[in-house]
């Protein structure tokens, strides 16, 4: 198992905080968000890590170097054009080769043992991947996922409008009392993902969406296991979230 961390974006919602630092390098509990992620990956026995960089790539690359300080092997590749999450993993395609890989956004914080639990879930069956979810978030900011009785993915709707959410209720996809499974932004994939990222078309938002590749996987018969993130899950999406994390640590 290898790992790919998507850390190319500037994080414009962070305003002046990311004038000099890419968002994944903002400090939480005394160290960059990326360092927390790498620590968890190493706990899961994942040492071969690829970081997709872009904005202020030099800051990330000079801080982590080849990863030897942490007992990791870190490789880098740059996403020169910020055209969406669907194309970003392709930067690491040669690095991945024939290995399964854990894919995470570089601004998501979870408990360190989460990654090992994901690997365990992946190994429970013959899956093409794992998609992680959390409960109770505003699904209009991300994606809402629907699962079968074995908690394998049946459908994913990316950033639904309030009207779409209401339609999903009317159509019986969202049932009273059932949790709304919000896409948590951490995955495991087999290299077969690249068959689908290569065919992506731009979404109405003008970007290549990773979730469109996920949808293509399941509609062609691939099985993706669901996994609920246990305990801590934080999408460090804006200065207010960062401030809460920093005040809680002080």
VEXFIBA-864432 format. One record per residue: residue number from 1; residue in three letters; x, y, z of N, C-alpha, C in turn. Coordinates in Angstrom, 3 decimals, decimal comma. Example, Ala and Ser with C-alpha at 12.3 -4.5 7.8 and 13.67 -1.06 7.14 Angstrom:
ATOM   num   residuo        nxx        nyy        nzz       caxx       cayy       cazz        cxx        cyy        czz
ATOM     1       ALA     13,190     -5,690      7,800     12,300     -4,500      7,800     13,200     -3,300      7,800
ATOM     2       SER     12,850     -2,250      7,080     13,670     -1,060      7,140     12,900      0,030      7,870
***
This chain:
ATOM   num   residuo        nxx        nyy        nzz       caxx       cayy       cazz        cxx        cyy        czz
ATOM     1       UNK      0,841     -1,198      0,000      0,000      0,000      0,000      0,881      1,255      0,000
ATOM     2       UNK      0,562      2,169     -0,914      1,231      3,468     -0,964      0,226      4,550     -0,572
ATOM     3       UNK      0,665      5,797     -0,573     -0,250      6,891     -0,236      0,009      8,083     -1,142
ATOM     4       UNK     -1,066      8,790     -1,469     -0,991     10,026     -2,237     -1,740     11,104     -1,449
ATOM     5       UNK     -1,062     12,227     -1,227     -1,669     13,355     -0,520     -1,821     14,510     -1,501
ATOM     6       UNK     -3,033     15,019     -1,630     -3,308     16,129     -2,544     -3,107     17,448     -1,798
ATOM     7       UNK     -2,057     18,161     -2,161     -1,687     19,376     -1,427     -1,300     20,501     -2,377
ATOM     8       UNK     -2,000     20,581     -3,516     -1,601     21,542     -4,541     -2,280     22,900     -4,419
ATOM     9       UNK     -3,435     22,941     -3,755     -4,224     24,170     -3,746     -3,676     25,233     -2,810
ATOM    10       UNK     -4,114     26,465     -3,053     -3,700     27,576     -2,199     -4,535     27,645     -0,934
ATOM    11       UNK     -5,806     27,282     -1,054     -6,695     27,441      0,091     -7,158     28,877      0,219
ATOM    12       UNK     -7,816     29,374     -0,821     -8,179     30,804     -0,862     -9,126     31,199      0,259
ATOM    13       UNK     -9,909     30,237      0,784    -10,826     30,577      1,882    -10,072     30,925      3,165
ATOM    14       UNK     -8,786     30,575      3,210     -7,970     30,923      4,375     -7,495     32,384      4,329
ATOM    15       UNK     -7,813     33,072      3,238     -7,481     34,486      3,078     -5,981     34,720      3,296
ATOM    16       UNK     -5,620     35,679      4,140     -4,206     36,066      4,245     -3,335     34,982      4,888
ATOM    17       UNK     -3,951     33,997      5,536     -3,164     32,930      6,174     -2,367     32,120      5,158
ATOM    18       UNK     -2,853     32,091      3,906     -2,143     31,313      2,885     -1,452     32,207      1,850
ATOM    19       UNK     -1,154     33,426      2,238     -0,369     34,272      1,323      1,019     33,685      1,098
ATOM    20       UNK      1,593     33,119      2,156      2,950     32,566      2,079      2,986     31,047      2,244
ATOM    21       UNK      2,006     30,503      2,966      1,992     29,064      3,228      0,855     28,388      2,474
ATOM    22       UNK      1,100     27,221      1,861     -0,028     26,434      1,352     -0,836     25,915      2,535
ATOM    23       UNK     -2,141     25,769      2,351     -3,012     25,397      3,472     -2,548     24,151      4,229
ATOM    24       UNK     -2,082     23,080      3,550     -1,658     21,894      4,302     -0,477     22,125      5,242
ATOM    25       UNK      0,190     23,278      5,110      1,317     23,571      5,993      0,933     24,467      7,171
ATOM    26       UNK     -0,337     24,824      7,279     -0,764     25,634      8,426     -0,643     24,797      9,697
ATOM    27       UNK     -0,186     25,419     10,796      0,084     24,640     12,008     -1,167     24,325     12,823
ATOM    28       UNK     -1,232     23,092     13,305     -2,243     22,632     14,257     -1,506     21,837     15,319
ATOM    29       UNK     -1,714     22,199     16,580     -1,037     21,508     17,689      0,471     21,479     17,486
ATOM    30       UNK      1,000     22,581     16,969      2,447     22,750     16,895      3,143     22,180     15,681
ATOM    31       UNK      2,383     21,600     14,747      3,023     21,092     13,537      2,050     21,179     12,367
ATOM    32       UNK      2,579     21,186     11,144      1,698     21,341      9,980      0,668     20,221      9,866
ATOM    33       UNK     -0,474     20,563      9,274     -1,518     19,565      9,029     -0,933     18,354      8,315
ATOM    34       UNK     -0,087     18,600      7,317      0,519     17,503      6,550      1,325     16,557      7,437
ATOM    35       UNK      1,967     17,097      8,429      2,788     16,255      9,302      1,912     15,310     10,124
ATOM    36       UNK      0,745     15,791     10,532     -0,213     14,913     11,225     -0,628     13,761     10,314
ATOM    37       UNK     -0,918     14,087      9,050     -1,349     13,058      8,096     -0,252     12,025      7,883
ATOM    38       UNK      0,955     12,490      7,669      2,076     11,574      7,423      2,316     10,679      8,639
ATOM    39       UNK      2,193     11,230      9,833      2,352     10,422     11,039      1,346      9,287     11,109
ATOM    40       UNK      0,101      9,571     10,737     -0,927      8,529     10,737     -0,679      7,466      9,681
ATOM    41       UNK     -0,208      7,903      8,515      0,107      6,938      7,450      1,216      5,983      7,884
ATOM    42       UNK      2,225      6,535      8,553      3,330      5,694      9,017      2,864      4,689     10,067
ATOM    43       UNK      1,918      5,113     10,925      1,358      4,181     11,914      0,662      3,004     11,232
ATOM    44       UNK      0,113      3,262     10,046     -0,564      2,206      9,293      0,421      1,362      8,483
ATOM    45       UNK      1,703      1,664      8,607      2,716      0,917      7,875      2,920      1,384      6,447
ATOM    46       UNK      2,347      2,563      6,119      2,480      3,111      4,767      3,646      4,097      4,765
ATOM    47       UNK      4,730      3,720      4,119      5,942      4,548      4,149      6,237      5,231      2,820
ATOM    48       UNK      5,697      4,692      1,726      5,918      5,283      0,406      4,807      6,287      0,124
ATOM    49       UNK      5,155      7,551      0,163      4,169      8,630      0,115      4,505      9,589     -1,023
ATOM    50       UNK      3,487      9,954     -1,770      3,621     10,913     -2,868      2,783     12,138     -2,524
ATOM    51       UNK      3,397     13,312     -2,547      2,655     14,541     -2,266      2,510     15,326     -3,565
ATOM    52       UNK      1,252     15,578     -3,948      0,966     16,397     -5,127      0,990     17,859     -4,679
ATOM    53       UNK      1,952     18,614     -5,184      2,122     19,997     -4,766      1,743     20,939     -5,913
ATOM    54       UNK      1,621     22,202     -5,564      1,285     23,222     -6,555      1,678     24,579     -6,008
ATOM    55       UNK      0,714     25,253     -5,365      0,997     26,552     -4,760      2,063     26,417     -3,667
ATOM    56       UNK      3,102     27,234     -3,753      4,221     27,227     -2,803      4,725     25,802     -2,547
ATOM    57       UNK      4,915     25,074     -3,648      5,446     23,706     -3,551      6,764     23,675     -2,804
ATOM    58       UNK      7,552     24,739     -2,944      8,870     24,780     -2,314      8,789     24,686     -0,793
ATOM    59       UNK      7,716     25,247     -0,211      7,562     25,214      1,253      7,390     23,774      1,732
ATOM    60       UNK      6,542     23,029      1,038      6,294     21,629      1,411      7,537     20,782      1,172
ATOM    61       UNK      8,139     20,950      0,010      9,271     20,096     -0,369     10,498     20,357      0,497
ATOM    62       UNK     10,710     21,609      0,889     11,878     21,895      1,724     11,663     21,423      3,163
ATOM    63       UNK     10,418     21,424      3,616     10,126     20,993      4,994     10,279     19,473      5,143
ATOM    64       UNK      9,690     18,723      4,211      9,677     17,261      4,357     10,845     16,567      3,667
ATOM    65       UNK     11,440     17,227      2,674     12,555     16,601      1,970     12,196     15,225      1,457
ATOM    66       UNK     13,109     14,277      1,609     12,835     12,913      1,125     12,086     12,068      2,149
ATOM    67       UNK     11,741     12,674      3,292     10,954     11,977      4,303     11,763     11,166      5,289
ATOM    68       UNK     13,070     11,086      5,094     13,890     10,202      5,934     13,854     10,607      7,408
ATOM    69       UNK     13,666     11,890      7,680     13,583     12,364      9,071     12,436     11,688      9,818
ATOM    70       UNK     11,397     11,310      9,075     10,218     10,681      9,691     10,198      9,171      9,466
ATOM    71       UNK     11,180      8,648      8,779     11,172      7,223      8,452     10,285      6,896      7,267
ATOM    72       UNK     10,039      7,899      6,425      9,210      7,725      5,239     10,050      7,888      3,977
ATOM    73       UNK      9,446      7,523      2,843     10,044      7,785      1,533      9,068      8,690      0,791
ATOM    74       UNK      9,395      9,967      0,695      8,459     10,937      0,123      8,929     11,384     -1,256
ATOM    75       UNK      7,999     11,313     -2,200      8,213     11,752     -3,580      7,213     12,863     -3,873
ATOM    76       UNK      7,551     13,733     -4,821      6,678     14,872     -5,141      6,385     14,936     -6,633
ATOM    77       UNK      5,250     15,532     -6,931      4,914     15,859     -8,310      4,020     17,081     -8,294
ATOM    78       UNK      4,142     17,908     -9,292      3,389     19,169     -9,284      2,176     19,114    -10,211
ATOM    79       UNK      1,069     19,582     -9,679     -0,126     19,791    -10,492     -0,044     21,227    -11,005
ATOM    80       UNK      0,436     21,358    -12,223      0,719     22,687    -12,762     -0,548     23,504    -12,980
ATOM    81       UNK     -1,622     22,822    -13,383     -2,902     23,503    -13,612     -3,890     23,015    -12,561
ATOM    82       UNK     -4,450     23,938    -11,798     -5,411     23,574    -10,755     -6,784     23,380    -11,396
ATOM    83       UNK     -6,987     22,192    -11,979     -8,234     21,967    -12,710     -9,095     20,882    -12,081
ATOM    84       UNK     -8,903     20,671    -10,776     -9,808     19,774    -10,066     -9,151     18,545     -9,486
ATOM    85       UNK     -9,902     17,929     -8,566     -9,406     16,767     -7,828     -9,372     15,508     -8,682
ATOM    86       UNK    -10,103     15,503     -9,800    -10,131     14,309    -10,639     -8,830     14,053    -11,367
ATOM    87       UNK     -8,118     15,119    -11,712     -6,863     14,964    -12,443     -5,642     14,932    -11,508
ATOM    88       UNK     -5,781     15,459    -10,305     -4,636     15,537     -9,394     -3,978     14,177     -9,126
ATOM    89       UNK     -4,741     13,075     -8,896     -4,069     11,796     -8,630     -3,218     11,304     -9,797
ATOM    90       UNK     -3,555     11,735    -11,028     -2,802     11,254    -12,185     -1,336     11,693    -12,152
ATOM    91       UNK     -1,046     12,754    -11,419      0,344     13,195    -11,256      1,179     12,068    -10,633
ATOM    92       UNK      0,517     11,234     -9,822      1,219     10,156     -9,108      1,102      8,800     -9,801
ATOM    93       UNK      0,605      8,774    -11,021      0,315      7,495    -11,667      1,545      6,597    -11,804
ATOM    94       UNK      2,653      7,178    -12,215      3,877      6,381    -12,373      4,364      5,867    -11,018
ATOM    95       UNK      4,237      6,699     -9,988      4,617      6,305     -8,628      3,760      5,137     -8,151
ATOM    96       UNK      2,474      5,179     -8,422      1,550      4,134     -7,965      1,860      2,804     -8,649
ATOM    97       UNK      2,092      2,863     -9,968      2,339      1,643    -10,761      1,210      0,638    -10,531
ATOM    98       UNK      1,500     -0,512     -9,922      0,482     -1,555     -9,763      0,014     -1,693     -8,310
ATOM    99       UNK      0,306     -0,710     -7,490     -0,013     -0,800     -6,066     -1,381     -0,191     -5,763
ATOM   100       UNK     -2,038     -0,722     -4,758     -3,189     -0,020     -4,193     -2,666      1,182     -3,423
ATOM   101       UNK     -3,508      2,190     -3,266     -3,019      3,385     -2,587     -4,113      4,103     -1,812
ATOM   102       UNK     -3,709      4,696     -0,713     -4,592      5,539      0,083     -4,455      6,965     -0,440
ATOM   103       UNK     -5,584      7,606     -0,677     -5,614      8,966     -1,222     -6,323      9,883     -0,242
ATOM   104       UNK     -5,672     10,981      0,122     -6,298     11,918      1,045     -6,032     13,353      0,618
ATOM   105       UNK     -6,988     14,205      0,907     -6,740     15,638      0,758     -5,803     16,084      1,875
ATOM   106       UNK     -5,000     17,106      1,588     -3,982     17,536      2,541     -4,459     18,479      3,618
ATOM   107       UNK     -5,792     18,617      3,763     -6,307     19,515      4,788     -7,346     18,838      5,676
ATOM   108       UNK     -7,267     17,493      5,757     -8,219     16,743      6,572     -7,485     16,068      7,729
ATOM   109       UNK     -7,953     16,345      8,928     -7,359     15,785     10,138     -8,256     14,695     10,712
ATOM   110       UNK     -7,661     13,544     11,003     -8,381     12,438     11,633     -7,495     11,857     12,730
ATOM   111       UNK     -8,084     10,989     13,550     -7,287     10,284     14,559     -6,214      9,461     13,849
ATOM   112       UNK     -5,005      9,389     14,424     -3,885      8,734     13,729     -4,144      7,289     13,310
ATOM   113       UNK     -4,989      6,557     14,061     -5,200      5,146     13,721     -6,260      4,939     12,640
ATOM   114       UNK     -6,829      6,028     12,137     -7,883      5,923     11,122     -7,392      5,216      9,862
ATOM   115       UNK     -6,185      5,541      9,425     -5,669      4,996      8,169     -5,490      3,474      8,262
ATOM   116       UNK     -5,015      3,004      9,413     -4,861      1,553      9,599     -6,218      0,863      9,562
ATOM   117       UNK     -7,239      1,499     10,128     -8,589      0,921     10,111     -9,152      0,886      8,695
ATOM   118       UNK     -8,816      1,896      7,891     -9,225      1,894      6,482     -8,598      0,726      5,724
ATOM   119       UNK     -7,315      0,500      5,964     -6,617     -0,609      5,300     -7,262     -1,942      5,695
ATOM   120       UNK     -7,618     -2,074      6,967     -8,286     -3,291      7,437     -9,610     -3,493      6,702
ATOM   121       UNK    -10,385     -2,422      6,562    -11,666     -2,509      5,839    -11,434     -2,926      4,384
ATOM   122       UNK    -10,434     -2,358      3,757    -10,102     -2,677      2,365     -9,787     -4,157      2,206
ATOM   123       UNK     -9,132     -4,725      3,209     -8,700     -6,121      3,135     -9,796     -7,112      3,527
ATOM   124       UNK    -10,972     -6,603      3,912    -12,061     -7,493      4,337    -12,734     -8,216      3,172
ATOM   125       UNK    -12,571     -7,695      1,969    -13,229     -8,320      0,819    -12,498     -7,965     -0,459
ATOM   126       UNK    -13,099     -8,374     -1,592    -12,480     -8,056     -2,877    -13,054     -6,727     -3,354
ATOM   127       UNK    -12,478     -5,652     -2,870    -12,971     -4,314     -3,168    -12,029     -3,583     -4,121
ATOM   128       UNK    -12,606     -2,703     -4,941    -11,782     -1,824     -5,783    -11,361     -0,578     -5,032
ATOM   129       UNK    -11,885     -0,425     -3,822    -11,504      0,732     -3,026    -12,360      0,892     -1,789
ATOM   130       UNK    -12,061      1,940     -1,051    -12,801      2,309      0,161    -13,122      3,791      0,071
ATOM   131       UNK    -14,344      4,146      0,435    -14,736      5,549      0,504    -15,148      5,857      1,936
ATOM   132       UNK    -14,578      6,906      2,510    -14,858      7,227      3,910    -15,969      8,264      4,028
ATOM   133       UNK    -16,696      8,163      5,131    -17,818      9,063      5,367    -17,878      9,465      6,838
ATOM   134       UNK    -18,565     10,573      7,084    -18,901     10,994      8,447    -20,390     11,311      8,475
ATOM   135       UNK    -20,926     11,480      9,672    -22,349     11,768      9,828    -22,609     13,251     10,078
ATOM   136       UNK    -23,784     13,686      9,662    -24,341     14,923     10,187    -23,746     16,214      9,682
ATOM   137       UNK    -22,950     16,193      8,633    -22,431     17,437      8,074    -23,427     18,005      7,070
ATOM   138       UNK    -23,256     19,267      6,730    -24,052     19,896      5,683    -23,587     19,341      4,337
ATOM   139       UNK    -24,368     18,433      3,757    -23,918     17,727      2,555    -23,846     18,634      1,334
ATOM   140       UNK    -24,425     19,818      1,404    -24,331     20,726      0,255    -22,911     21,253      0,088
ATOM   141       UNK    -22,056     21,076      1,102    -20,663     21,527      1,009    -19,737     20,434      0,484
ATOM   142       UNK    -20,245     19,226      0,360    -19,396     18,132     -0,106    -20,192     17,148     -0,926
ATOM   143       UNK    -20,190     15,902     -0,526    -20,934     14,885     -1,252    -21,743     14,042     -0,294
ATOM   144       UNK    -22,891     13,534     -0,758    -23,691     12,631      0,051    -23,625     11,250     -0,580
ATOM   145       UNK    -23,429     10,246      0,258    -23,216      8,877     -0,198    -24,350      7,969      0,268
ATOM   146       UNK    -24,680      6,992     -0,571    -25,718      6,027     -0,240    -25,136      4,624     -0,365
ATOM   147       UNK    -25,464      3,762      0,615    -24,838      2,442      0,718    -25,878      1,326      0,754
ATOM   148       UNK    -25,427      0,111      0,392    -26,297     -1,060      0,494    -26,165     -1,693      1,877
ATOM   149       UNK    -26,754     -2,873      2,043    -26,766     -3,527      3,359    -25,380     -3,963      3,821
ATOM   150       UNK    -24,436     -4,127      2,881    -23,060     -4,478      3,237    -22,175     -3,239      3,388
ATOM   151       UNK    -22,802     -2,089      3,412    -22,128     -0,793      3,495    -21,132     -0,619      2,354
ATOM   152       UNK    -21,596     -0,980      1,160    -20,849     -0,701     -0,059    -21,591      0,380     -0,840
ATOM   153       UNK    -20,855      1,197     -1,544    -21,413      2,393     -2,164    -22,377      2,054     -3,299
ATOM   154       UNK    -23,568      2,670     -3,251    -24,556      2,529     -4,328    -24,625      3,791     -5,192
ATOM   155       UNK    -24,454      4,944     -4,552    -24,632      6,210     -5,282    -23,925      7,318     -4,524
ATOM   156       UNK    -23,424      8,292     -5,272    -22,776      9,468     -4,693    -23,302     10,701     -5,422
ATOM   157       UNK    -23,728     11,710     -4,657    -24,180     12,973     -5,252    -23,275     14,081     -4,721
ATOM   158       UNK    -22,515     14,712     -5,604    -21,524     15,716     -5,200    -22,180     17,085     -5,010
ATOM   159       UNK    -21,951     17,679     -3,834    -22,432     19,023     -3,510    -23,857     19,278     -4,005
ATOM   160       UNK    -24,809     18,486     -3,504    -26,194     18,673     -3,961    -26,744     20,024     -3,508
ATOM   161       UNK    -27,576     20,608     -4,339    -28,274     21,827     -3,936    -29,363     21,448     -2,934
ATOM   162       UNK    -29,929     22,455     -2,260    -31,027     22,175     -1,327    -32,206     21,544     -2,068
ATOM   163       UNK    -32,390     21,951     -3,331    -33,467     21,370     -4,133    -33,190     19,890     -4,436
ATOM   164       UNK    -31,934     19,582     -4,726    -31,580     18,181     -4,976    -31,755     17,324     -3,730
ATOM   165       UNK    -31,396     17,892     -2,563    -31,572     17,163     -1,307    -33,050     16,853     -1,087
ATOM   166       UNK    -33,899     17,828     -1,368    -35,346     17,621     -1,215    -35,842     16,549     -2,181
ATOM   167       UNK    -35,312     16,557     -3,408    -35,695     15,540     -4,385    -35,245     14,153     -3,944
ATOM   168       UNK    -34,049     14,065     -3,373    -33,554     12,779     -2,857    -34,467     12,257     -1,743
ATOM   169       UNK    -35,001     13,174     -0,945    -35,958     12,770      0,096    -37,238     12,229     -0,543
ATOM   170       UNK    -37,748     12,966     -1,529    -38,989     12,552     -2,183    -38,834     11,216     -2,885
ATOM   171       UNK    -37,640     10,964     -3,420    -37,397      9,714     -4,147    -37,028      8,550     -3,240
ATOM   172       UNK    -36,952      8,802     -1,928    -36,689      7,730     -0,978    -35,234      7,412     -0,731
ATOM   173       UNK    -34,329      8,199     -1,305    -32,900      7,968     -1,045    -32,536      8,429      0,362
ATOM   174       UNK    -33,093      9,547      0,784    -32,870     10,035      2,145    -34,112      9,708      2,957
ATOM   175       UNK    -33,942      8,861      3,975    -35,074      8,397      4,774    -35,022      9,025      6,167
ATOM   176       UNK    -36,170      9,340      6,751    -36,200      9,924      8,098    -35,478      9,029      9,100
ATOM   177       UNK    -34,597      9,638      9,891    -33,884      8,882     10,921    -32,582      8,257     10,455
ATOM   178       UNK    -32,400      8,138      9,144    -31,143      7,588      8,630    -30,059      8,667      8,633
ATOM   179       UNK    -28,807      8,280      8,887    -27,735      9,288      8,825    -27,501      9,748      7,400
ATOM   180       UNK    -27,136     11,019      7,251    -26,683     11,516      5,955    -25,185     11,275      5,902
ATOM   181       UNK    -24,770     10,397      5,002    -23,354     10,024      4,937    -22,600     11,019      4,065
ATOM   182       UNK    -21,806     11,833      4,728    -21,063     12,914      4,073    -19,691     12,412      3,658
ATOM   183       UNK    -19,298     12,697      2,433    -18,001     12,259      1,913    -16,865     12,876      2,737
ATOM   184       UNK    -16,025     12,016      3,329    -14,982     12,491      4,246    -13,648     12,777      3,569
ATOM   185       UNK    -13,538     12,522      2,264    -12,358     12,965      1,519    -11,095     12,139      1,684
ATOM   186       UNK    -11,237     10,905      2,179    -10,091      9,991      2,259    -10,531      8,675      1,617
ATOM   187       UNK     -9,691      8,119      0,776    -10,067      6,951     -0,020     -8,926      5,932     -0,041
ATOM   188       UNK     -9,286      4,699     -0,417     -8,294      3,739     -0,907     -8,768      3,316     -2,300
ATOM   189       UNK     -7,835      3,227     -3,229     -8,161      2,791     -4,585     -7,146      1,763     -5,071
ATOM   190       UNK     -7,607      0,912     -5,968     -6,691      0,141     -6,793     -6,309      1,012     -7,993
ATOM   191       UNK     -5,249      0,659     -8,703     -4,832      1,491     -9,842     -5,880      1,594    -10,946
ATOM   192       UNK     -6,905      0,739    -10,901     -7,987      0,817    -11,896     -8,675      2,180    -11,877
ATOM   193       UNK     -8,510      2,947    -10,798     -9,065      4,307    -10,761     -8,634      5,112    -11,984
ATOM   194       UNK     -7,404      4,914    -12,413     -6,852      5,759    -13,481     -7,540      5,538    -14,830
ATOM   195       UNK     -8,163      4,366    -15,005     -8,951      4,149    -16,223    -10,074      5,184    -16,317
ATOM   196       UNK    -10,562      5,599    -15,152    -11,729      6,475    -15,101    -11,349      7,953    -14,983
ATOM   197       UNK    -10,255      8,246    -14,290     -9,823      9,651    -14,248     -9,378     10,111    -15,637
ATOM   198       UNK     -8,851      9,180    -16,435     -8,392      9,532    -17,782     -9,536      9,947    -18,697
ATOM   199       UNK    -10,742      9,483    -18,387    -11,907      9,756    -19,256    -12,781     10,896    -18,741
ATOM   200       UNK    -12,386     11,540    -17,675    -13,249     12,561    -17,064    -13,505     13,740    -17,993
ATOM   201       UNK    -14,719     14,232    -17,914    -15,093     15,494    -18,540    -15,264     16,531    -17,440
ATOM   202       UNK    -15,106     17,788    -17,786    -15,268     18,831    -16,762    -16,717     18,897    -16,286
ATOM   203       UNK    -16,859     19,135    -14,984    -18,184     19,251    -14,377    -18,781     20,625    -14,689
ATOM   204       UNK    -20,043     20,841    -14,320    -20,635     22,177    -14,502    -19,845     23,281    -13,806
ATOM   205       UNK    -19,044     22,911    -12,799    -18,215     23,912    -12,109    -16,904     24,170    -12,848
ATOM   206       UNK    -16,714     23,487    -13,986    -15,519     23,716    -14,788    -14,290     22,987    -14,303
ATOM   207       UNK    -14,495     21,916    -13,480    -13,372     21,152    -12,944    -13,552     19,667    -13,217
ATOM   208       UNK    -12,435     18,944    -13,179    -12,476     17,488    -13,225    -12,686     16,994    -11,793
ATOM   209       UNK    -13,770     16,278    -11,567    -14,158     15,890    -10,210    -13,792     14,432     -9,927
ATOM   210       UNK    -13,092     14,197     -8,834    -12,765     12,830     -8,430    -14,039     12,022     -8,209
ATOM   211       UNK    -15,070     12,668     -7,682    -16,310     11,942     -7,405    -16,969     11,429     -8,691
ATOM   212       UNK    -16,733     12,089     -9,829    -17,253     11,567    -11,100    -16,557     10,260    -11,458
ATOM   213       UNK    -15,272     10,162    -11,156    -14,544      8,909    -11,396    -15,053      7,811    -10,460
ATOM   214       UNK    -15,369      8,179     -9,223    -15,926      7,211     -8,265    -17,262      6,689     -8,778
ATOM   215       UNK    -18,106      7,596     -9,263    -19,402      7,188     -9,814    -19,213      6,244    -11,002
ATOM   216       UNK    -18,243      6,551    -11,864    -17,972      5,690    -13,021    -17,506      4,302    -12,575
ATOM   217       UNK    -16,722      4,240    -11,514    -16,272      2,943    -10,986    -17,460      2,072    -10,599
ATOM   218       UNK    -18,386      2,637     -9,827    -19,490      1,794     -9,327    -20,500      1,470    -10,425
ATOM   219       UNK    -20,670      2,357    -11,402    -21,630      2,068    -12,473    -21,099      1,015    -13,440
ATOM   220       UNK    -19,807      0,760    -13,413    -19,235     -0,290    -14,265    -18,954     -1,580    -13,484
ATOM   221       UNK    -19,530     -1,681    -12,282    -19,473     -2,943    -11,560    -18,397     -3,075    -10,507
ATOM   222       UNK    -17,607     -2,037    -10,299    -16,610     -2,088     -9,227    -17,297     -1,912     -7,871
ATOM   223       UNK    -16,762     -2,580     -6,871    -17,333     -2,482     -5,525    -16,433     -1,628     -4,642
ATOM   224       UNK    -17,025     -0,575     -4,078    -16,306      0,302     -3,151    -16,911      0,144     -1,771
ATOM   225       UNK    -16,087     -0,246     -0,819    -16,546     -0,419      0,562    -16,662      0,932      1,253
ATOM   226       UNK    -17,693      1,095      2,053    -17,815      2,295      2,869    -17,105      2,127      4,190
ATOM   227       UNK    -16,677      3,230      4,763    -16,030      3,203      6,074    -16,337      4,504      6,796
ATOM   228       UNK    -16,982      4,386      7,967    -17,271      5,582      8,758    -16,043      5,966      9,572
ATOM   229       UNK    -15,595      7,206      9,408    -14,434      7,687     10,162    -14,772      7,688     11,654
ATOM   230       UNK    -14,001      6,964     12,478    -14,284      6,961     13,910    -13,657      8,182     14,588
ATOM   231       UNK    -14,399      8,803     15,480    -13,823      9,898     16,266    -13,554     11,146     15,445
ATOM   232       UNK    -12,373     11,693     15,631    -12,040     12,995     15,063    -12,051     13,000     13,537
ATOM   233       UNK    -12,724     14,007     12,986    -12,643     14,297     11,562    -12,831     15,794     11,395
ATOM   234       UNK    -11,828     16,459     10,859    -11,899     17,911     10,686    -11,447     18,276      9,278
ATOM   235       UNK    -12,325     18,933      8,544    -11,961     19,530      7,265    -11,544     20,964      7,582
ATOM   236       UNK    -10,240     21,230      7,477     -9,734     22,560      7,848    -10,018     23,506      6,669
ATOM   237       UNK    -11,281     23,877      6,551    -11,720     24,557      5,324    -11,610     26,079      5,389
ATOM   238       UNK    -11,557     26,642      6,598    -11,550     28,107      6,683    -10,864     28,554      7,982
ATOM   239       UNK    -10,600     29,854      8,133     -9,877     30,356      9,313    -10,589     30,064     10,628
ATOM   240       UNK    -11,916     30,000     10,595    -12,662     29,756     11,829    -12,407     28,343     12,349
ATOM   241       UNK    -12,376     27,364     11,437    -12,080     25,984     11,835    -10,656     25,904     12,397
ATOM   242       UNK     -9,722     26,540     11,708     -8,326     26,539     12,164     -8,200     27,181     13,539
ATOM   243       UNK     -8,894     28,281     13,742     -8,825     28,987     15,033     -9,365     28,099     16,168
ATOM   244       UNK    -10,439     27,365     15,893    -10,993     26,461     16,923     -9,987     25,366     17,279
ATOM   245       UNK     -9,325     24,824     16,252     -8,318     23,782     16,493     -7,168     24,320     17,330
ATOM   246       UNK     -6,716     25,517     16,997     -5,574     26,085     17,690     -5,910     26,480     19,122
ATOM   247       UNK     -7,145     26,954     19,353     -7,533     27,332     20,722     -7,741     26,096     21,574
ATOM   248       UNK     -8,230     25,018     20,959     -8,424     23,767     21,701     -7,096     23,160     22,122
ATOM   249       UNK     -6,055     23,427     21,334     -4,730     22,863     21,626     -3,956     23,686     22,639
ATOM   250       UNK     -4,390     24,919     22,855     -3,610     25,813     23,728     -4,059     25,718     25,179
***
